[in-house]
Amino acid sequence: MSDPLNIRPATPADAALIVEFIRRLAAYEKLEHDAKATEADIARDLFGAAPKVFCEIAEWDGQPVGFALWFYTYSTFQGRHGIWLEDLFVDPALRGKGIGKALLVHLARRCVEEDLGRFEWWVLDWNEPSIRFYKSQGGVMQDEWTKVRIDGDALQKLGAAS
């Protein structure tokens, strides 16, 4: 009997699927208004000449059921690269089958094999099921850090400053 779970690198043919997963994740996180990525954006940034972001697709019985979208970071304190997990999503109907854990294990294994220093991501503070899951995998909440973001008009203004 073969394992029903397969994790594979995304291909250019997955661009529409990745956008669908992003939209489904945004809906779950109550952030649909922020999900603006298009199929063209994904195709350009994940599968262009010099990609800087990467994606793994989880399949269950040959059907895509989740994804992990990630990129490399760098820690000046450690003097080593790490992985930032931007998005992790598993179809709600298939949660509890080890798919999310397998995606985390897959990326953690990459960190170990490449001698990377960190594997990090954000989780919304109200998302208790995910927080419990991440803690059960050894995740440590970094509550002493506050995220900072500049975008939209503020980014344009700062970028134009002299």
C-alpha positions in Angstrom: 0.0 0.0 0.0 1.5 3.3 -1.0 1.4 6.5 1.0 -1.4 8.8 -0.1 0.7 11.9 0.7 3.2 13.3 -1.8 5.0 16.6 -1.5 6.5 18.1 -4.6 8.0 21.4 -5.8 5.5 23.6 -7.5 5.7 23.9 -11.3 4.6 26.8 -13.6 1.4 24.8 -14.3 0.5 25.3 -10.6 0.3 29.1 -10.7 -3.5 29.2 -10.8 -3.7 26.5 -8.0 -1.3 28.5 -5.8 -3.5 31.6 -6.3 -6.5 29.6 -5.3 -4.8 28.3 -2.1 -3.7 31.9 -1.3 -7.3 33.1 -1.6 -8.6 30.2 0.5 -6.0 30.9 3.2 -6.9 34.6 3.1 -10.6 33.7 3.6 -9.7 31.5 6.6 -7.6 34.4 8.1 -10.4 36.9 7.3 -8.0 38.8 5.1 -9.6 38.4 1.6 -9.3 42.2 1.1 -5.5 41.8 1.2 -5.2 38.8 -1.3 -4.3 40.6 -4.5 -1.7 38.3 -6.0 -2.6 37.2 -9.5 -1.6 34.1 -11.5 0.8 36.4 -13.5 2.4 37.5 -10.2 2.9 34.0 -9.1 4.3 32.8 -12.5 6.7 35.7 -12.6 8.0 35.5 -9.0 8.1 31.7 -8.5 9.0 30.5 -12.0 10.8 33.4 -13.7 14.5 33.6 -14.6 15.7 34.2 -11.0 13.1 33.1 -8.5 13.4 34.4 -5.0 10.3 32.6 -3.6 9.5 28.9 -3.7 6.5 26.6 -3.2 5.8 23.0 -2.3 2.5 21.4 -3.2 1.0 18.7 -1.0 -1.0 16.0 -2.8 -3.3 13.5 -1.2 -4.1 10.5 -3.5 -2.8 12.5 -6.4 -5.0 15.6 -5.8 -3.5 18.9 -4.6 -4.7 19.6 -1.1 -2.2 22.2 0.3 0.9 24.3 -0.1 3.8 25.9 1.6 5.2 29.1 0.1 8.6 30.1 1.4 11.8 32.1 0.8 15.3 32.3 2.2 16.2 34.9 5.0 19.4 35.8 6.6 20.3 36.2 10.3 23.2 38.5 10.9 23.3 37.3 14.5 23.8 33.7 13.3 25.7 34.5 10.2 23.5 32.0 8.3 20.5 31.8 6.1 17.1 30.5 7.2 13.7 29.8 5.7 10.7 32.1 6.1 7.4 30.2 5.7 5.1 32.9 4.2 2.0 30.7 3.8 1.0 27.2 4.9 -2.5 25.9 3.9 -4.2 22.5 4.0 -7.7 21.9 2.7 -9.9 21.9 5.8 -11.5 18.6 4.8 -8.1 16.9 5.0 -6.7 18.5 8.2 -5.7 16.1 10.9 -4.1 13.6 8.4 -0.5 14.9 8.9 -0.3 17.0 5.8 0.6 20.3 7.5 3.2 18.5 9.6 4.6 16.8 6.5 5.0 20.2 4.9 6.8 21.6 8.0 9.0 18.5 8.2 9.9 18.8 4.5 11.1 22.4 5.0 12.8 21.7 8.3 14.7 18.9 6.5 15.8 21.4 3.9 17.0 23.6 6.7 19.0 20.8 8.2 20.4 19.6 4.9 21.5 23.1 3.9 22.8 24.0 7.3 20.4 26.8 7.7 20.0 28.5 11.1 16.3 29.2 11.4 12.8 28.2 10.2 10.3 31.0 11.0 6.8 32.2 10.2 3.9 34.3 11.6 0.7 33.0 13.0 -2.3 35.2 13.8 -2.7 35.6 17.6 -6.4 34.5 17.4 -5.6 31.3 15.5 -5.5 29.0 18.5 -5.7 25.7 16.5 -2.6 26.7 14.5 -0.8 28.0 17.6 -1.4 24.7 19.4 -0.2 22.8 16.3 3.0 24.8 15.9 3.8 24.5 19.6 3.3 20.7 19.3 5.9 20.7 16.6 8.5 22.6 18.7 7.5 26.1 17.6 8.3 28.9 20.1 6.2 32.0 20.0 8.3 35.1 19.8 6.0 37.5 21.6 8.8 40.0 22.4 9.0 41.1 18.8 6.6 43.5 17.1 6.1 43.3 13.3 6.6 46.5 11.4 5.2 47.2 8.0 5.2 50.1 5.6 3.1 49.8 2.5 0.8 51.8 0.2 1.0 55.5 0.4 3.5 55.4 3.3 5.8 53.3 1.3 5.6 55.6 -1.7 6.3 58.6 0.5 9.3 57.0 2.3 10.7 55.8 -1.1 10.5 59.3 -2.5 12.2 60.9 0.6 15.6 62.5 0.1 
